[in-house]
């Protein structure tokens, strides 16, 4: 697993859930089913460990802003399939 908010080019997967690292944000996308079995327990613990690392990293910041600017991409790209 990667260190949150460091080296913004890393990603990790827990089954079909992708955890994507950035320098100012972490993206989570995909699907994760936590089944009631050993595999579900292992996946839940992996997700919990990652989120604990994210919280610890954020709490360690001394100058954490109230909110960061969300980049807006207003540019439209023409659909090449039409």
C-alpha positions in Angstrom: 0.0 0.0 0.0 1.2 3.6 -0.6 1.6 6.4 1.9 -1.3 8.8 1.5 -0.6 12.2 -0.2 2.9 11.2 -1.1 4.2 10.4 -4.6 0.9 11.2 -6.4 1.3 8.6 -9.1 0.5 5.4 -7.1 -2.6 3.4 -7.0 -3.7 0.2 -5.2 -6.7 -2.1 -5.6 -8.7 -4.0 -3.1 -10.6 -6.4 -5.3 -12.4 -4.0 -7.7 -12.0 -0.9 -5.6 -9.2 1.4 -6.7 -7.4 3.7 -4.3 -5.6 6.4 -6.3 -3.0 8.6 -4.6 -2.6 12.3 -5.2 -0.6 15.0 -3.5 -3.8 16.8 -2.3 -6.5 14.2 -2.6 -7.1 10.5 -2.6 -9.6 9.0 -5.1 -11.6 5.9 -4.3 -13.6 4.4 -7.1 -15.0 1.0 -8.2 -16.8 -1.7 -6.3 -16.0 -3.6 -3.2 -18.2 -6.3 -1.7 -17.4 -7.2 1.9 -18.6 -10.7 2.1 -19.3 -12.5 5.4 -16.2 -14.8 5.1 -12.5 -14.8 5.5 -12.0 -13.0 2.1 -14.4 -10.3 3.2 -12.7 -9.9 6.5 -9.3 -9.5 4.8 -10.7 -6.9 2.4 -12.3 -5.0 5.2 -9.1 -5.0 7.2 -7.1 -3.8 4.2 -9.6 -0.9 3.6 -9.6 -0.1 7.4 -5.8 0.0 7.5 -5.7 2.3 4.5 -8.3 4.7 5.9 -6.5 4.7 9.3 -3.3 5.8 7.4 -5.3 8.6 5.6 -6.7 9.9 8.9 -3.3 9.7 10.6 -1.7 11.6 7.7 -4.4 14.3 7.8 -4.2 14.7 11.6 -0.4 15.1 11.4 -0.8 18.2 9.1 -0.3 21.4 11.1 -1.6 23.8 8.4 -4.5 21.9 7.0 -6.8 24.3 5.1 -10.5 24.4 5.7 -11.1 23.2 2.1 -9.0 22.9 -1.0 -10.0 24.3 -4.4 -11.7 21.8 -6.5 -10.4 22.0 -10.1 -13.2 22.4 -12.6 -12.7 21.2 -16.1 -15.1 23.3 -18.1 -13.6 22.2 -21.5 -15.8 20.0 -23.6 -14.3 17.3 -25.8 -16.0 16.3 -29.0 -17.3 12.7 -28.9 -15.2 10.8 -31.6 -17.9 8.1 -31.8 -20.6 10.3 -33.2 
